[in-house]
Amino acid sequence: MKNIVKGISLVVALSTMNCMNAQHHHDKKISVKAEETTEFIPAIRLVNNPDGSCTFEKGRIPTLKHMNTTTFWMSNKTEDWEKNAHPAPRRQYVITIKGNIKFKVTDGSTFIIKPGTVLLAEDLKGKGHSWDMVKSKVWERLYIPIAEDADDLFIADKDKDKDSD
């Protein structure tokens, strides 16, 4: 959880610096050097199979790596369309702050996202995925879109076992 808070703090700080740079210092550039790391945060990535169906893979994302993003927003609401199977509207990181969410993909496989695991939503085609809250009444989350053609920094685990419930 500390790593998620650090990550969110980094996004907010970088966004603030970018806004200040753009508004007050048109001719100045701020450069922040990414630190090298051997630490990782667990992640699960939703992706499309070649036939357009949705699947997932377990992995991790290195800490202290700069991610090519430009904005983010938070939500604790659920729209009706989100309760049914749907593809991701864009490539994005979804950071769960509160709640346990059970995701289901095309072949019926499931996994649970809890605070401390990053979800990468990259299943942009087909039926997509569905989800339900598990032992939770609210899902508080942060959406961070990934810039077009940017590396998502995801490193897949070698073990393809899908039983993470």
N, C-alpha and C positions, 0 to 999 in steps of 0.2 A: 504494500500500500504506500510505503514511503516513496518508492520509485515512481509510482503513478503521480503522487503529489508533486515530486520533483519535476516530472515530465510536464505536468500541467503548468507549474510555475515557470518552467523554461519557455513554453509556448507563449504564455502571457507576457513574459519579459521581452521575448523577441518581437512579438507583435507590437508591444508598446514602443520598443526601440525603433521598429520600422516606421510606425506612425509618426513618432517624434522626428525621425530623420526626414521623412517625406514632407512634414509640415513646416519644420523650423530650420532645417539645415539642407536646403536643396542641393548644395554643392559639396556636402560632406558625406563620406561613406563610413559606415560602422562595420568593422570586420570582427567577427567572433570566431576564434579557432576552436574546432571540435577536439575534445580530448579523446585519447585512445582509451578503449575499455575492453575488459574481458568479462564484464557483467552483462546479463541479459534479463529481459522481462518475458514471461511466457506469452505466447500468442497463438491464435487460431485464425486461419485465413479461409474465407469462403471464396471458391473459384468455380468457374464453369468448366465442365468437361467438353471435349470437342463437339458432342451432340447437343450442347446447350443446357444439359442438366446441371444441377448444382451439387458440389461436393465440398469437403473441407479437408484441410491438412493442419496438423499440429506443428508448432515450431516455437521460435523465439525471435525477439528483436533486440539488437544491441543497445545498451544505454549510452548516453552522452554522444550520440550521433545526430547531426543536424538533419532534420527532415524537411523536404521541400513542400511547405504548406504556406497558405496565405491568410487563412481565416479559420475560425472555429466557433461553435455554438454549443449550448447546453440544452438539455430537454429533460422533463420529467412527465411529459404528456404522452399519450398513445392515441394515434389516429386509427379509425376503423380499418383503413386499408393495410395498416401495419400488422394487423392480427392474422391476415391471410398470407398465403405464399406470395412472395414478391421478390424481384431482383433488387439488388442495391441500386440506388439512384445515381451513384457515383462511386469511384474508388475512394475509400475513406477508412480512417481509424475510428473505431467506436470504443471509447474508454468508459467502462462501467464504474460509476462512483458508488452506487447503492443498488442492491438487488441481485438476484440469481436468475439467469435467463437460460432456458433450455431451447436450443436451436435445433431445427430439423431440416435435413436436405432431401433432395429428390429421391434417393434410394431408401429413405426412412431412417438413416443413421442420425444419431443425435449427439450433442455435446452441450455442456453447461458452461456459460461464462459467468464468472464471479468477479468482484473487484480484485484487481491484481493480475488479470489476464486481459490482454489487448485483443480485440476482434478487428480483423481486417476484412472489410466487406468489398469484395472484388468480383462478385457474381452478377455481372451487369446484364445478362441475357436470360431468356427462358423463364420458367416458373419461379426460379430463385429459391428462397428459404422461407421458413416460418419460425415463429418463436412464441413461447409462453413464459410467464413469470412462474418461478418455482419457489414456494415458501416466501414469497415477496408480494407486497401489494403495490409497490412502486419501483420503477426502473429509472434511476437518475443516471444520465450519461452525457458524455462530451463527444461531439462529432468533429473530426478533424479531416477535411478533404485532402487527398493527396494530389499534388500538382500533376497535370497531364504529362505522361511519359516519365515521371519521376520514379526512382527506385523506392519500393516500399520498405526496404531493409529487412524483410522477412527471411529467416533462415529455417527451412523445413527440417523437422526431425527425420532421421533415417527410418524410424519405426512408423509404419503406416497404420498401426492399430487404431481403430476409430472409437473404441469403447472408453469414453472419458466421463461418462455419467457417474 
